[in-house]
Amino acid sequence: LVLNEVSVDRGPSPYLTNVECFCDDRYVTMCEGDGIIVATPTGSTAYSLAAGGSMVHPDVPGMLLTPICVHSLAFRPSVFPDSVTLRLQVPDDSRVAAWCNFDGRNAMPLKKGWCVSVTASKWPIPIVTRTGMDYDWFNGVTECLNWNNRKAQNSGFQRPNSGADAPPPVAKEKHGESKRG
C-alpha cells in the first residue's frame, strides 16, 4: 500500500535499467534509463514532479507514469485512468536487475523476468482539510513549491551611470594599429 508512488529504478547499479510497461496486459513501451515512477495524484508533487512529471490535482482519478532520465525523447510522462492495472516488468534479457521502492522505502530487488503490478485502491483514503481540498492543494503547491509565485519585474531597465555623469567613450584601436602620441 502506497500513498505517493511506486518506482522501479537501477538502484546501486551504474548501468541503465530496462523496464517494460504494460497497461491491462497490453504492452505500452520499454523504458531504458534510470527507471520509471507510477505516482498517484497525491504523489505527483513529489518524486514524479522532480523527474519531470506533471502536477495532478487530487480530484483527478488517475495514475501518472513518469520516466526517470529515459534515453528516448519520445517517452514523456503519461496519465492513465485509475481503473487500469499498470505492470512494470524487468525483461528476461535485461542487462541488469532493477529495484522497486514504495514511497521511497522498502527497496527490494526485481530480478530479470520479475514484475510489479500497480492498481488504485477501490477505497480512497479520507483526507480532512482545514479550508477545503481545492484551497489547500493550490495553497500547498504555491507555498511549498513556490509554484506560479514570482516577483513582478521592474517597469524598465535603467543603465548605471547613464546621463551627464557617464564616463567618456573609450576609443578602440583597429587590429594591427597602435596609438602614437
PyMOL commands that place a pseudoatom at each C-alpha (Angstrom):
pseudoatom trace, name=CA, resn=LEU, resi=1, chain=A, elem=C, hetatm=0, pos=[0.000, 0.000, 0.000]
pseudoatom trace, name=CA, resn=VAL, resi=2, chain=A, elem=C, hetatm=0, pos=[1.475, 3.366, -1.026]
pseudoatom trace, name=CA, resn=LEU, resi=3, chain=A, elem=C, hetatm=0, pos=[0.237, 6.930, -0.863]
pseudoatom trace, name=CA, resn=ASN, resi=4, chain=A, elem=C, hetatm=0, pos=[2.631, 8.665, -3.272]
pseudoatom trace, name=CA, resn=GLU, resi=5, chain=A, elem=C, hetatm=0, pos=[4.458, 6.419, -5.721]
pseudoatom trace, name=CA, resn=VAL, resi=6, chain=A, elem=C, hetatm=0, pos=[5.996, 3.128, -6.729]
pseudoatom trace, name=CA, resn=SER, resi=7, chain=A, elem=C, hetatm=0, pos=[9.321, 3.405, -8.533]
pseudoatom trace, name=CA, resn=VAL, resi=8, chain=A, elem=C, hetatm=0, pos=[11.366, 0.851, -10.407]
pseudoatom trace, name=CA, resn=ASP, resi=9, chain=A, elem=C, hetatm=0, pos=[14.935, 2.009, -10.916]
pseudoatom trace, name=CA, resn=ARG, resi=10, chain=A, elem=C, hetatm=0, pos=[18.514, 0.875, -11.430]
pseudoatom trace, name=CA, resn=GLY, resi=11, chain=A, elem=C, hetatm=0, pos=[19.297, 1.014, -7.709]
pseudoatom trace, name=CA, resn=PRO, resi=12, chain=A, elem=C, hetatm=0, pos=[23.050, 0.892, -6.973]
pseudoatom trace, name=CA, resn=SER, resi=13, chain=A, elem=C, hetatm=0, pos=[23.920, -0.315, -10.483]
pseudoatom trace, name=CA, resn=PRO, resi=14, chain=A, elem=C, hetatm=0, pos=[25.831, 2.125, -12.719]
pseudoatom trace, name=CA, resn=TYR, resi=15, chain=A, elem=C, hetatm=0, pos=[24.080, 0.675, -15.800]
pseudoatom trace, name=CA, resn=LEU, resi=16, chain=A, elem=C, hetatm=0, pos=[20.794, 1.689, -17.372]
pseudoatom trace, name=CA, resn=THR, resi=17, chain=A, elem=C, hetatm=0, pos=[17.823, -0.422, -16.480]
pseudoatom trace, name=CA, resn=ASN, resi=18, chain=A, elem=C, hetatm=0, pos=[15.196, -1.737, -18.871]
pseudoatom trace, name=CA, resn=VAL, resi=19, chain=A, elem=C, hetatm=0, pos=[11.583, -1.823, -17.741]
pseudoatom trace, name=CA, resn=GLU, resi=20, chain=A, elem=C, hetatm=0, pos=[8.682, -2.963, -19.902]
pseudoatom trace, name=CA, resn=CYS, resi=21, chain=A, elem=C, hetatm=0, pos=[5.440, -1.096, -19.214]
pseudoatom trace, name=CA, resn=PHE, resi=22, chain=A, elem=C, hetatm=0, pos=[2.029, -2.711, -19.655]
pseudoatom trace, name=CA, resn=CYS, resi=23, chain=A, elem=C, hetatm=0, pos=[-1.479, -1.309, -19.190]
pseudoatom trace, name=CA, resn=ASP, resi=24, chain=A, elem=C, hetatm=0, pos=[-4.081, -4.036, -18.527]
pseudoatom trace, name=CA, resn=ASP, resi=25, chain=A, elem=C, hetatm=0, pos=[-1.638, -6.575, -20.019]
pseudoatom trace, name=CA, resn=ARG, resi=26, chain=A, elem=C, hetatm=0, pos=[-1.230, -4.536, -23.216]
pseudoatom trace, name=CA, resn=TYR, resi=27, chain=A, elem=C, hetatm=0, pos=[2.371, -3.551, -23.997]
pseudoatom trace, name=CA, resn=VAL, resi=28, chain=A, elem=C, hetatm=0, pos=[2.817, 0.245, -23.819]
pseudoatom trace, name=CA, resn=THR, resi=29, chain=A, elem=C, hetatm=0, pos=[6.569, 0.895, -24.065]
pseudoatom trace, name=CA, resn=MET, resi=30, chain=A, elem=C, hetatm=0, pos=[10.064, -0.028, -22.955]
pseudoatom trace, name=CA, resn=CYS, resi=31, chain=A, elem=C, hetatm=0, pos=[11.743, 2.358, -20.547]
pseudoatom trace, name=CA, resn=GLU, resi=32, chain=A, elem=C, hetatm=0, pos=[15.514, 2.353, -20.924]
pseudoatom trace, name=CA, resn=GLY, resi=33, chain=A, elem=C, hetatm=0, pos=[17.063, 4.766, -18.464]
pseudoatom trace, name=CA, resn=ASP, resi=34, chain=A, elem=C, hetatm=0, pos=[17.373, 5.281, -14.723]
pseudoatom trace, name=CA, resn=GLY, resi=35, chain=A, elem=C, hetatm=0, pos=[13.867, 3.967, -14.066]
pseudoatom trace, name=CA, resn=ILE, resi=36, chain=A, elem=C, hetatm=0, pos=[10.170, 4.751, -14.016]
pseudoatom trace, name=CA, resn=ILE, resi=37, chain=A, elem=C, hetatm=0, pos=[7.635, 6.058, -11.485]
pseudoatom trace, name=CA, resn=VAL, resi=38, chain=A, elem=C, hetatm=0, pos=[3.936, 5.307, -11.089]
pseudoatom trace, name=CA, resn=ALA, resi=39, chain=A, elem=C, hetatm=0, pos=[2.529, 8.151, -8.994]
pseudoatom trace, name=CA, resn=THR, resi=40, chain=A, elem=C, hetatm=0, pos=[-0.851, 8.894, -7.502]
pseudoatom trace, name=CA, resn=PRO, resi=41, chain=A, elem=C, hetatm=0, pos=[-2.246, 12.427, -7.781]
pseudoatom trace, name=CA, resn=THR, resi=42, chain=A, elem=C, hetatm=0, pos=[-1.042, 12.946, -4.195]
pseudoatom trace, name=CA, resn=GLY, resi=43, chain=A, elem=C, hetatm=0, pos=[2.440, 11.774, -5.161]
pseudoatom trace, name=CA, resn=SER, resi=44, chain=A, elem=C, hetatm=0, pos=[2.524, 13.817, -8.369]
pseudoatom trace, name=CA, resn=THR, resi=45, chain=A, elem=C, hetatm=0, pos=[4.073, 16.744, -6.474]
pseudoatom trace, name=CA, resn=ALA, resi=46, chain=A, elem=C, hetatm=0, pos=[6.896, 14.611, -5.042]
pseudoatom trace, name=CA, resn=TYR, resi=47, chain=A, elem=C, hetatm=0, pos=[9.423, 12.361, -6.843]
pseudoatom trace, name=CA, resn=SER, resi=48, chain=A, elem=C, hetatm=0, pos=[7.398, 12.342, -10.077]
pseudoatom trace, name=CA, resn=LEU, resi=49, chain=A, elem=C, hetatm=0, pos=[7.461, 16.145, -10.312]
pseudoatom trace, name=CA, resn=ALA, resi=50, chain=A, elem=C, hetatm=0, pos=[11.221, 16.180, -9.664]
pseudoatom trace, name=CA, resn=ALA, resi=51, chain=A, elem=C, hetatm=0, pos=[11.644, 13.687, -12.543]
pseudoatom trace, name=CA, resn=GLY, resi=52, chain=A, elem=C, hetatm=0, pos=[9.715, 15.949, -14.948]
pseudoatom trace, name=CA, resn=GLY, resi=53, chain=A, elem=C, hetatm=0, pos=[6.151, 14.722, -14.410]
pseudoatom trace, name=CA, resn=SER, resi=54, chain=A, elem=C, hetatm=0, pos=[3.105, 16.959, -14.202]
pseudoatom trace, name=CA, resn=MET, resi=55, chain=A, elem=C, hetatm=0, pos=[1.255, 18.013, -11.096]
pseudoatom trace, name=CA, resn=VAL, resi=56, chain=A, elem=C, hetatm=0, pos=[-2.120, 16.259, -10.958]
pseudoatom trace, name=CA, resn=HIS, resi=57, chain=A, elem=C, hetatm=0, pos=[-4.971, 17.639, -8.870]
pseudoatom trace, name=CA, resn=PRO, resi=58, chain=A, elem=C, hetatm=0, pos=[-6.144, 15.193, -6.155]
pseudoatom trace, name=CA, resn=ASP, resi=59, chain=A, elem=C, hetatm=0, pos=[-9.668, 15.116, -7.637]
pseudoatom trace, name=CA, resn=VAL, resi=60, chain=A, elem=C, hetatm=0, pos=[-8.347, 13.592, -10.893]
pseudoatom trace, name=CA, resn=PRO, resi=61, chain=A, elem=C, hetatm=0, pos=[-8.806, 9.809, -10.677]
pseudoatom trace, name=CA, resn=GLY, resi=62, chain=A, elem=C, hetatm=0, pos=[-5.630, 8.647, -12.344]
pseudoatom trace, name=CA, resn=MET, resi=63, chain=A, elem=C, hetatm=0, pos=[-2.093, 7.297, -12.151]
pseudoatom trace, name=CA, resn=LEU, resi=64, chain=A, elem=C, hetatm=0, pos=[0.896, 9.121, -13.598]
pseudoatom trace, name=CA, resn=LEU, resi=65, chain=A, elem=C, hetatm=0, pos=[3.620, 7.159, -15.401]
pseudoatom trace, name=CA, resn=THR, resi=66, chain=A, elem=C, hetatm=0, pos=[6.864, 9.190, -15.343]
pseudoatom trace, name=CA, resn=PRO, resi=67, chain=A, elem=C, hetatm=0, pos=[10.202, 8.050, -16.804]
pseudoatom trace, name=CA, resn=ILE, resi=68, chain=A, elem=C, hetatm=0, pos=[13.398, 8.834, -14.872]
pseudoatom trace, name=CA, resn=CYS, resi=69, chain=A, elem=C, hetatm=0, pos=[16.204, 10.111, -17.136]
pseudoatom trace, name=CA, resn=VAL, resi=70, chain=A, elem=C, hetatm=0, pos=[14.972, 7.976, -20.019]
pseudoatom trace, name=CA, resn=HIS, resi=71, chain=A, elem=C, hetatm=0, pos=[17.125, 7.554, -23.129]
pseudoatom trace, name=CA, resn=SER, resi=72, chain=A, elem=C, hetatm=0, pos=[14.358, 8.500, -25.544]
pseudoatom trace, name=CA, resn=LEU, resi=73, chain=A, elem=C, hetatm=0, pos=[12.963, 11.895, -26.452]
pseudoatom trace, name=CA, resn=ALA, resi=74, chain=A, elem=C, hetatm=0, pos=[9.648, 10.283, -27.387]
pseudoatom trace, name=CA, resn=PHE, resi=75, chain=A, elem=C, hetatm=0, pos=[8.754, 8.815, -23.961]
pseudoatom trace, name=CA, resn=ARG, resi=76, chain=A, elem=C, hetatm=0, pos=[7.003, 11.527, -21.961]
pseudoatom trace, name=CA, resn=PRO, resi=77, chain=A, elem=C, hetatm=0, pos=[5.004, 11.362, -18.714]
pseudoatom trace, name=CA, resn=SER, resi=78, chain=A, elem=C, hetatm=0, pos=[1.527, 9.920, -19.250]
pseudoatom trace, name=CA, resn=VAL, resi=79, chain=A, elem=C, hetatm=0, pos=[-1.677, 9.875, -17.197]
pseudoatom trace, name=CA, resn=PHE, resi=80, chain=A, elem=C, hetatm=0, pos=[-3.747, 6.682, -17.052]
pseudoatom trace, name=CA, resn=PRO, resi=81, chain=A, elem=C, hetatm=0, pos=[-7.220, 6.212, -15.560]
pseudoatom trace, name=CA, resn=ASP, resi=82, chain=A, elem=C, hetatm=0, pos=[-7.243, 4.753, -12.070]
pseudoatom trace, name=CA, resn=SER, resi=83, chain=A, elem=C, hetatm=0, pos=[-9.337, 1.822, -13.315]
pseudoatom trace, name=CA, resn=VAL, resi=84, chain=A, elem=C, hetatm=0, pos=[-6.361, 0.156, -15.084]
pseudoatom trace, name=CA, resn=THR, resi=85, chain=A, elem=C, hetatm=0, pos=[-3.574, -2.088, -13.821]
pseudoatom trace, name=CA, resn=LEU, resi=86, chain=A, elem=C, hetatm=0, pos=[-0.080, -0.923, -14.703]
pseudoatom trace, name=CA, resn=ARG, resi=87, chain=A, elem=C, hetatm=0, pos=[2.606, -3.606, -14.773]
pseudoatom trace, name=CA, resn=LEU, resi=88, chain=A, elem=C, hetatm=0, pos=[6.327, -2.809, -14.742]
pseudoatom trace, name=CA, resn=GLN, resi=89, chain=A, elem=C, hetatm=0, pos=[8.463, -5.797, -15.724]
pseudoatom trace, name=CA, resn=VAL, resi=90, chain=A, elem=C, hetatm=0, pos=[12.199, -6.368, -15.983]
pseudoatom trace, name=CA, resn=PRO, resi=91, chain=A, elem=C, hetatm=0, pos=[12.745, -8.235, -19.289]
pseudoatom trace, name=CA, resn=ASP, resi=92, chain=A, elem=C, hetatm=0, pos=[14.389, -11.657, -19.235]
pseudoatom trace, name=CA, resn=ASP, resi=93, chain=A, elem=C, hetatm=0, pos=[17.199, -10.334, -21.457]
pseudoatom trace, name=CA, resn=SER, resi=94, chain=A, elem=C, hetatm=0, pos=[17.833, -7.192, -19.397]
pseudoatom trace, name=CA, resn=ARG, resi=95, chain=A, elem=C, hetatm=0, pos=[21.473, -6.326, -18.727]
pseudoatom trace, name=CA, resn=VAL, resi=96, chain=A, elem=C, hetatm=0, pos=[20.847, -5.844, -15.003]
pseudoatom trace, name=CA, resn=ALA, resi=97, chain=A, elem=C, hetatm=0, pos=[18.131, -6.374, -12.404]
pseudoatom trace, name=CA, resn=ALA, resi=98, chain=A, elem=C, hetatm=0, pos=[16.126, -3.437, -11.091]
pseudoatom trace, name=CA, resn=TRP, resi=99, chain=A, elem=C, hetatm=0, pos=[14.994, -2.200, -7.687]
pseudoatom trace, name=CA, resn=CYS, resi=100, chain=A, elem=C, hetatm=0, pos=[11.451, -1.416, -6.603]
pseudoatom trace, name=CA, resn=ASN, resi=101, chain=A, elem=C, hetatm=0, pos=[10.664, 1.236, -3.981]
pseudoatom trace, name=CA, resn=PHE, resi=102, chain=A, elem=C, hetatm=0, pos=[7.358, 2.008, -2.293]
pseudoatom trace, name=CA, resn=ASP, resi=103, chain=A, elem=C, hetatm=0, pos=[7.031, 5.675, -1.308]
pseudoatom trace, name=CA, resn=GLY, resi=104, chain=A, elem=C, hetatm=0, pos=[10.843, 5.779, -1.388]
pseudoatom trace, name=CA, resn=ARG, resi=105, chain=A, elem=C, hetatm=0, pos=[11.143, 2.983, 1.171]
pseudoatom trace, name=CA, resn=ASN, resi=106, chain=A, elem=C, hetatm=0, pos=[11.323, -0.783, 1.458]
pseudoatom trace, name=CA, resn=ALA, resi=107, chain=A, elem=C, hetatm=0, pos=[13.557, -1.231, -1.584]
pseudoatom trace, name=CA, resn=MET, resi=108, chain=A, elem=C, hetatm=0, pos=[13.512, -4.733, -2.974]
pseudoatom trace, name=CA, resn=PRO, resi=109, chain=A, elem=C, hetatm=0, pos=[15.282, -6.248, -5.978]
pseudoatom trace, name=CA, resn=LEU, resi=110, chain=A, elem=C, hetatm=0, pos=[13.329, -7.103, -9.122]
pseudoatom trace, name=CA, resn=LYS, resi=111, chain=A, elem=C, hetatm=0, pos=[15.233, -9.877, -10.861]
pseudoatom trace, name=CA, resn=LYS, resi=112, chain=A, elem=C, hetatm=0, pos=[15.100, -10.492, -14.597]
pseudoatom trace, name=CA, resn=GLY, resi=113, chain=A, elem=C, hetatm=0, pos=[11.591, -11.621, -15.508]
pseudoatom trace, name=CA, resn=TRP, resi=114, chain=A, elem=C, hetatm=0, pos=[10.025, -10.268, -12.313]
pseudoatom trace, name=CA, resn=CYS, resi=115, chain=A, elem=C, hetatm=0, pos=[7.359, -7.564, -12.289]
pseudoatom trace, name=CA, resn=VAL, resi=116, chain=A, elem=C, hetatm=0, pos=[5.355, -5.299, -10.028]
pseudoatom trace, name=CA, resn=SER, resi=117, chain=A, elem=C, hetatm=0, pos=[1.674, -4.547, -10.706]
pseudoatom trace, name=CA, resn=VAL, resi=118, chain=A, elem=C, hetatm=0, pos=[0.117, -1.279, -9.599]
pseudoatom trace, name=CA, resn=THR, resi=119, chain=A, elem=C, hetatm=0, pos=[-3.607, -0.703, -9.129]
pseudoatom trace, name=CA, resn=ALA, resi=120, chain=A, elem=C, hetatm=0, pos=[-5.550, 2.076, -7.462]
pseudoatom trace, name=CA, resn=SER, resi=121, chain=A, elem=C, hetatm=0, pos=[-7.447, 1.178, -4.332]
pseudoatom trace, name=CA, resn=LYS, resi=122, chain=A, elem=C, hetatm=0, pos=[-11.217, 0.901, -4.564]
pseudoatom trace, name=CA, resn=TRP, resi=123, chain=A, elem=C, hetatm=0, pos=[-11.343, 2.600, -1.179]
pseudoatom trace, name=CA, resn=PRO, resi=124, chain=A, elem=C, hetatm=0, pos=[-9.697, 6.037, -1.225]
pseudoatom trace, name=CA, resn=ILE, resi=125, chain=A, elem=C, hetatm=0, pos=[-8.079, 7.381, 1.911]
pseudoatom trace, name=CA, resn=PRO, resi=126, chain=A, elem=C, hetatm=0, pos=[-10.304, 10.034, 3.509]
pseudoatom trace, name=CA, resn=ILE, resi=127, chain=A, elem=C, hetatm=0, pos=[-8.492, 13.350, 3.962]
pseudoatom trace, name=CA, resn=VAL, resi=128, chain=A, elem=C, hetatm=0, pos=[-9.528, 16.067, 6.371]
pseudoatom trace, name=CA, resn=THR, resi=129, chain=A, elem=C, hetatm=0, pos=[-8.665, 19.629, 5.329]
pseudoatom trace, name=CA, resn=ARG, resi=130, chain=A, elem=C, hetatm=0, pos=[-8.924, 22.927, 7.151]
pseudoatom trace, name=CA, resn=THR, resi=131, chain=A, elem=C, hetatm=0, pos=[-10.395, 25.030, 4.369]
pseudoatom trace, name=CA, resn=GLY, resi=132, chain=A, elem=C, hetatm=0, pos=[-11.412, 22.713, 1.551]
pseudoatom trace, name=CA, resn=MET, resi=133, chain=A, elem=C, hetatm=0, pos=[-9.447, 20.427, -0.757]
pseudoatom trace, name=CA, resn=ASP, resi=134, chain=A, elem=C, hetatm=0, pos=[-9.008, 22.888, -3.655]
pseudoatom trace, name=CA, resn=TYR, resi=135, chain=A, elem=C, hetatm=0, pos=[-7.782, 25.737, -1.475]
pseudoatom trace, name=CA, resn=ASP, resi=136, chain=A, elem=C, hetatm=0, pos=[-5.421, 23.501, 0.493]
pseudoatom trace, name=CA, resn=TRP, resi=137, chain=A, elem=C, hetatm=0, pos=[-3.941, 21.912, -2.671]
pseudoatom trace, name=CA, resn=PHE, resi=138, chain=A, elem=C, hetatm=0, pos=[-3.369, 25.178, -4.540]
pseudoatom trace, name=CA, resn=ASN, resi=139, chain=A, elem=C, hetatm=0, pos=[-2.135, 26.899, -1.391]
pseudoatom trace, name=CA, resn=GLY, resi=140, chain=A, elem=C, hetatm=0, pos=[0.180, 23.951, -0.662]
pseudoatom trace, name=CA, resn=VAL, resi=141, chain=A, elem=C, hetatm=0, pos=[1.830, 23.911, -4.100]
pseudoatom trace, name=CA, resn=THR, resi=142, chain=A, elem=C, hetatm=0, pos=[2.154, 27.697, -4.058]
pseudoatom trace, name=CA, resn=GLU, resi=143, chain=A, elem=C, hetatm=0, pos=[3.706, 27.860, -0.586]
pseudoatom trace, name=CA, resn=CYS, resi=144, chain=A, elem=C, hetatm=0, pos=[5.781, 24.662, -0.579]
pseudoatom trace, name=CA, resn=LEU, resi=145, chain=A, elem=C, hetatm=0, pos=[6.928, 24.610, -4.198]
pseudoatom trace, name=CA, resn=ASN, resi=146, chain=A, elem=C, hetatm=0, pos=[6.760, 28.359, -4.972]
pseudoatom trace, name=CA, resn=TRP, resi=147, chain=A, elem=C, hetatm=0, pos=[4.568, 27.372, -7.921]
pseudoatom trace, name=CA, resn=ASN, resi=148, chain=A, elem=C, hetatm=0, pos=[3.447, 30.308, -10.027]
pseudoatom trace, name=CA, resn=ASN, resi=149, chain=A, elem=C, hetatm=0, pos=[4.872, 32.618, -7.383]
pseudoatom trace, name=CA, resn=ARG, resi=150, chain=A, elem=C, hetatm=0, pos=[7.440, 35.126, -8.587]
pseudoatom trace, name=CA, resn=LYS, resi=151, chain=A, elem=C, hetatm=0, pos=[8.205, 38.776, -8.081]
pseudoatom trace, name=CA, resn=ALA, resi=152, chain=A, elem=C, hetatm=0, pos=[6.916, 41.198, -10.675]
pseudoatom trace, name=CA, resn=GLN, resi=153, chain=A, elem=C, hetatm=0, pos=[9.589, 42.608, -12.941]
pseudoatom trace, name=CA, resn=ASN, resi=154, chain=A, elem=C, hetatm=0, pos=[10.551, 46.295, -12.884]
pseudoatom trace, name=CA, resn=SER, resi=155, chain=A, elem=C, hetatm=0, pos=[8.810, 48.522, -15.386]
pseudoatom trace, name=CA, resn=GLY, resi=156, chain=A, elem=C, hetatm=0, pos=[12.003, 49.223, -17.276]
pseudoatom trace, name=CA, resn=PHE, resi=157, chain=A, elem=C, hetatm=0, pos=[15.736, 48.746, -17.423]
pseudoatom trace, name=CA, resn=GLN, resi=158, chain=A, elem=C, hetatm=0, pos=[17.952, 51.594, -16.272]
pseudoatom trace, name=CA, resn=ARG, resi=159, chain=A, elem=C, hetatm=0, pos=[21.610, 51.627, -17.170]
pseudoatom trace, name=CA, resn=PRO, resi=160, chain=A, elem=C, hetatm=0, pos=[24.044, 52.542, -14.412]
pseudoatom trace, name=CA, resn=ASN, resi=161, chain=A, elem=C, hetatm=0, pos=[25.987, 55.790, -14.941]
pseudoatom trace, name=CA, resn=SER, resi=162, chain=A, elem=C, hetatm=0, pos=[23.646, 56.977, -17.667]
pseudoatom trace, name=CA, resn=GLY, resi=163, chain=A, elem=C, hetatm=0, pos=[23.298, 60.676, -18.372]
pseudoatom trace, name=CA, resn=ALA, resi=164, chain=A, elem=C, hetatm=0, pos=[25.641, 63.580, -17.614]
pseudoatom trace, name=CA, resn=ASP, resi=165, chain=A, elem=C, hetatm=0, pos=[27.816, 61.736, -15.103]
pseudoatom trace, name=CA, resn=ALA, resi=166, chain=A, elem=C, hetatm=0, pos=[28.686, 58.885, -17.520]
pseudoatom trace, name=CA, resn=PRO, resi=167, chain=A, elem=C, hetatm=0, pos=[32.372, 58.382, -18.328]
pseudoatom trace, name=CA, resn=PRO, resi=168, chain=A, elem=C, hetatm=0, pos=[33.502, 59.423, -21.824]
pseudoatom trace, name=CA, resn=PRO, resi=169, chain=A, elem=C, hetatm=0, pos=[33.598, 56.711, -24.503]
pseudoatom trace, name=CA, resn=VAL, resi=170, chain=A, elem=C, hetatm=0, pos=[36.920, 54.922, -24.978]
pseudoatom trace, name=CA, resn=ALA, resi=171, chain=A, elem=C, hetatm=0, pos=[38.483, 54.950, -28.461]
pseudoatom trace, name=CA, resn=LYS, resi=172, chain=A, elem=C, hetatm=0, pos=[39.041, 51.453, -29.814]
pseudoatom trace, name=CA, resn=GLU, resi=173, chain=A, elem=C, hetatm=0, pos=[42.185, 50.525, -31.712]
pseudoatom trace, name=CA, resn=LYS, resi=174, chain=A, elem=C, hetatm=0, pos=[41.981, 48.748, -35.038]
pseudoatom trace, name=CA, resn=HIS, resi=175, chain=A, elem=C, hetatm=0, pos=[43.726, 45.411, -35.283]
pseudoatom trace, name=CA, resn=GLY, resi=176, chain=A, elem=C, hetatm=0, pos=[47.392, 45.850, -36.080]
pseudoatom trace, name=CA, resn=GLU, resi=177, chain=A, elem=C, hetatm=0, pos=[47.471, 49.605, -35.386]
pseudoatom trace, name=CA, resn=SER, resi=178, chain=A, elem=C, hetatm=0, pos=[48.770, 51.302, -32.315]
pseudoatom trace, name=CA, resn=LYS, resi=179, chain=A, elem=C, hetatm=0, pos=[48.190, 54.765, -30.879]
pseudoatom trace, name=CA, resn=ARG, resi=180, chain=A, elem=C, hetatm=0, pos=[51.015, 57.217, -31.407]
pseudoatom trace, name=CA, resn=GLY, resi=181, chain=A, elem=C, hetatm=0, pos=[51.300, 60.331, -29.389]
for i in range(1, 181): cmd.bond("trace and resi %d" % i, "trace and resi %d" % (i + 1))
show_as sticks, trace
zoom trace
